[in-house]
Amino acid sequence: MSVFEAELKNGRFVISECPRCQKVIWPPSEFCTHCFGNTVWRTVNEPGTLVEYSSKDGKMFCMVEFENSIRVMGSLHDNKSPAVGQKIKISSCGFDKYPQFAFSPA
């Protein structure tokens, strides 16, 4: 299991960053995709920005962008009138065969 998956199982959304290049590596990896150096893990900076949203059967789903480069999809809660560009925070995250995210307004 990767660090990314293990941290999601513990309810933390972490990303990898290269200390040599100063670049965020996404998708997360233990090695930099630019210089092949070792990366370090850190919690993603919040809030994110709502990029798009949709609903089906009374459930709302969305894509949220963090740090101007990391986009993840998940469910959107407690938001009756979402707006693209709105600030969003992570309500919960986990990992069960794939990453799972829930978001709410910041």
N, C-alpha and C positions, 0 to 999 in steps of 0.2 A: 504494500500500500504506500502511496506517495505521501509526502508531507502535506500537500494540498488536501487530499482526501481525508487523512487523519485529522487535520485541523477542522475541516467541515463537519466531521462526525462529532467533534467537540463543540460545535456551534460557533466556530471562528472562521471568517473569510480572510484567508491570507493570500498574498501574492509574492512572487519572487522578483528580486531586483539585483542587478549586477553592480557591486561596489566599484568595479573597475570602469565600466562604461557609464554608470549612473542611469541605466535604462531599466524600465519595468519590463519584465519578460512575460508575455501573455501569448498563448496559454502558459501556465506556470511550469517551470522546469528547474531542475537542480543545476543546470548549466546554461550559461548565457548563449543565446542564439547569434550574438554579434562577435564576441571575442572568445567564446568557449570557456570562459572562466567560471568558477563556482559562484552561485547566487546566494543571497541571504533572503530569509523569509520575514515578512512583516504584515501587519494588519492593513487592509485597504483603507484609504482615507475616505471618510464620509462627510457630508452626504453625497449621493450620486444625483444624476439628472435623468428624469424620465424622458426616454427617447421616443417610445411609441407604446400604445396599449390597445387592448381588444378585450371583448368579453364574449362568453359563451355559457349558456345555461345558468346565468346569474353569477358566474365567477369571472373575475377580472384577471388578466394576464398582462405582463409588460416587459419591456426591455429597459434596463437602467445602465447608464454609463458612469463609470468611476474613473477619476484621474485622467479624464479626456482621452482614454484609450481602451479601457476594459469594459466590455459590454456583456451583461449576463441577463438571462430571462428568469422570470419567476412569477408568482402570484402577487397581486396587489390588493391589500386590505385597507379598510377604514378610509376609503377615498371615494366619495359619491360623485365628484366631478373632477376627474384627473385632467391635467393640462400638460402638453408637451413642454418641456423646459422646467417643470416643477422639481423642486428638491425632494429627494427620496432617501429614506434610511432603510437599513436591513432590519427587519423584525426578527427573522430567524433564518438559519441556514443549516444544512445537513448533507449527508451523503448516504444514499441507499441505491447502489448500482449506478447512480449518476448524481451530479450536484443538484441540490434543491434549495431554492431561495424564496423567501416571502418578504415583501416590502410594504412600507407604509409611508405616508407623508412625513417629511422632516419637520 
